[in-house]
């Protein structure tokens, strides 16, 4: 296999290399004196390329998207090399146990070991080569995460920053009317006899409820719907999320109130609303714990990009495609 510098991406050869095409390798970038090969980038981009080939019929569009994927993958490859170098400077290591855990995660994502082995075979790598690649990927990811965390810890978020973000993003913090709902549910088919039986059983439940038995206890004892073990808890429901007949009943209740027997196409229900929240913009004190981490992370990400850009400059990165 010959080696040369590669000034252009010849997208037409991206159509077949996952099978049997003979590829002339090329140096597509260097980090200091360390080369990055076309074959390495193509191997990383392989799954995305296969997805493109399945999704895009037009040859011209495919070639444009393939070029974009290759360039993005090359940039990621360069970043990985820079991050691995930094991790090694700080003495970071990835153990065999770490790699084993990562490989197990991949197997679980693919469903079976057979599917995993098929994907491995498609890359053209041996298991040892694949493990080496995972080691570098994990090392780079940990270095990136650690650096972002360092930058986050150094960010000071002022009250003015929080107030400005809140004022500029009112749409984000606008909430719909919602209710925290519980139910006791007895399923019933469309037959009148079965529905009559379900209504009769629910009347007994309602009598116990009126006599003072806790709704949660009755749900555990009688309900046949989801959330039974949690006292019939359905959860927070916004307007428009429930079946219309149930929504109308639920949003007519005050907090702590319950309905009588309600029939839906699924069966017979009794609903209880634990809490109500009206529509409107959430108060700033309620969302402050969401705003501050977002602001810190936003600043940290910008500082991380600048740090990575400086690494590139100091590492004499050159790209030939």
N, C-alpha and C positions, 0 to 999 in steps of 0.2 A: 504494500500500500504506500503510495507516494505521499510526500508532505510538501505543502506549499502555503504561502500566505493567501488569504481568501478575501479579495476586495469586494466581492458582491455575493449576495445570497441567490443562488440559482434555484428558485422555488420549484421548478419542474421536477427536480430530483427528490423533492420532499414527498412526492406521491407514493413512492415505492420502497424506500429504504427499510421499512419495517419488515419486509419480506426478504427478498433475495438479491436486491440490487447491489452492485459493486460500487462503493463510494470512494472517491479520491479524497483523502483526508486533507484538512487544511487548518492552519492556525488562524483563528478568527479574532483573537485578542491576546494580549500579554499583560500580566501584572508583574511589574519589574521584568525579570527575565523568565518568568514562569508562563508557559503557553497555555492557552485554552483552545482545545481542538473542536473543530466542527462536529466531529462524531460525538464528543461529550455533550455538546449543546443539543444535538439532535436526539440523543438518548433521553435527556431530561424532557425534551419537548414531545417525545413520542406519543404519550397518551392523549395530549391535547390535539396533536396532529390527527390521530385516529378519529377523535370526536369531530374534528372539522371535516374530514373526508366523509363521515356519515351524514353530517348536517348540511353541507354545502354542495350543491350540484354544479354550480357554475365554476368552470376552471379558473376564470379570471378572478372571481371573488375568493376562491380557495387560495390561490397564489398570494393575493394581497393579505389575507388573514394569516396564512402560513408565515409570510415574511414578518408580520407583526409579532406572532408567537415566538419565532426564532430570536428576534431582537430582544423581546422582553425576557426570554429565558437566558440569553447571554448576559443581560444586565444582572439578573439574579445570580448567575454563576460567578460573575465578577464580585458581587457583594459577598457571596459565600466565601470566596477565597480571602477577602479582606477580613471578614469576621473570624474565620478560622485562625488566621495569623494572630489576631488580637487575643483570641481565647488561649492560644498556645503561649503567648507572651505572659499571660496571667496564670499559666499553669493549669488551666482547666482541662479536665479529662472526661471522656465518655467510656464507661465500663462495658464489658461484654453483657453484663446484666441489663444495662440500659438499652442496649441494642436488642437483646432478646425481648424485652418488654415492648419496644417499638415494633418489632416484627410481629409479635402476637397481636398488637393493635391492628396492624395491616391485615392480618389473616381474618380477624373478626369483621373488619370493614368489608372484606371481599366475600365473607360468608363461610368459605371452606378452605382447607389447605390446598385442595386441588385447584381452586380458582387462583389462589396465591401463586402456586407453582406455574400456572399457565401465564400469569402476568409476568413473572420472573423470566420465563422462557422468552416472552415477547420482547423483553429488553435486550436480550442477547448477552446478559451478564451471568457469571457464575454466582453461586450463593456468597462466596467470599468477597467478590467484587461488590455485590449488592450491599453486604454488611459494611464494607469500607465506605461506600457512598452514604449509607445511613449514619455512620459515625460522624462524617463531616457535616451532614445536614443538621444533626442534633447539636453538634458543637457550635455551629453558626447560629442556630436558633436560640440557644441558651445565651450566647454572647449578646445577641440583639436584645433579648428580653432583659438581660441584666443591665444593659446600657440604658434602655428606656426607663427602667425602674429607677436607676440612679438620677436620671434627668428629672423624673417625676418628683422624687424626694426633694430636689433642689428648687422646685417651683413654689413660689409664694403666691397664693391666690388672695387678692384683696377683696374687701366688701364691694368696692366699686366694680371690680371685674364681675362678681356674681350678679350685682344689680343690672349691669349692662347686658350680660348674657340673658338674663331673665326677661328684660325689656325687649330685646331683639328677637326672642324666640317664643313669643306668647302663644303662637299656634301649636308649638310642641307641648306646652303645658295646659292646653285647653282640654278639658275632660268632658265626656258625656255624662248624663244622668245615669247612675248605676245603683244596684242593690245587691246586698249580700244575702243570697237566697239559700234556703233549705227546703227539702221536700220529703213527703212520704208518698210513695208511688206504688200503686197496685196495677200491674199490667192487665189488659183485657182486650180480647179480639173484638171484631165488629158485631159478633152475635149478641142479640139482646139478652139472652139468658146469662151469658158470661159477664156482660157488663152490669147486669142487675146484681149478680153475686158480688162483684167488685165494689159496687156502690154500698151494698149492705155491710160488707166488711169494713169499708171506710167509715161508715156511720158509727160503728163500734169504736174505731180509733178516735173519731171526733168526740165521742162521749167521754172517753178517758182524758182527752186533751182538755175539755171543758171542766173536768173534775180536778184538774191541777197536775196531771202527769206531764213531765217535761217533754217538749216536742222531740228533743234529741233522743230521749229514751224510747219514745214511741217509734221513731224512725228506725232505731236499731232493732226493735222487736218486730215491726210489721213491714217496713218498706222492702220492696223488691227492686229498687232502682240503684243507680250508681251513688256512691257516697254513703250508703247505709251504715257502714262501720264508723263513719265520722259524724253520726247523728243526722244523716240525710243532707250533708253539706253539698250544695251545687257549686257555690263560689260566687265571686263578683260577676254580675251580668249587667251589661249595658243595654239600653233600649235598642231593639232591633235584633237581639241575639236569641231571645226565647221564642218558642212557638207563640203566635199572636194571642191565643186565648190565655196562655199562662202569663205572658208579658202584661197584658191588660190587668189581670188580677194582681200580679206581684207589685206593679208600680202604682196600684191604688192603695197599697198598704202603708201604714206608718211603721217605723222601726219597732220591732217587737210584736207586730201583729201577724195574724195568720188568716188564711182563707178557709172557706168551707170546701166541700168536695167539688173539684173541677174535672170535667171530662175533656180529654183530648183524643186524637186518633190512636194514641198509644195505650190509654188506660185512664185511671182515676188518680188525681193528685190532690194533695193538700200542701200549700206553700206557706212558708214563714219567712219574713224578712228580718234579718238581724240588725242590719244597718242600711241607711240610705245616704247617698251623696248626690247633691244637685249638680246640674251641668254648670260649667264655668271654668275660669282659669284657676288652677291650683295655686294656693298662696305660696309665696317664695320660701317660707320656712319649711313647707312640706316637701319642696323639691330641691332644697339646698344640697342635700346629700347626693343628688344626681348631678347637679351642676358642677360642684367643685372637682370631682374626679375627671369629668369631661374637659374642664379647662386645664387641669394639670396635664392630662394625657395629650391634649392638643399642643401645648407648648413643648412638652417632652418629645413628641414626634417630630416637630420642626427642628429641635436641637439635635435629635438623632440624625435626621437627614443631613444637616450641616456637618455634623461630625463624620458621617460616612463620606460626604463629598470631600472633606479634607483628607481623609484616608486615601481616597482615590488619587488626589493630587500628589500626595507624598509617596505613593506607591508606583507612580509612572504607569498608569493604566493606558494602554493603547488598544483601539478597536479597529479592525480591518474589514468589517462588513457593514 
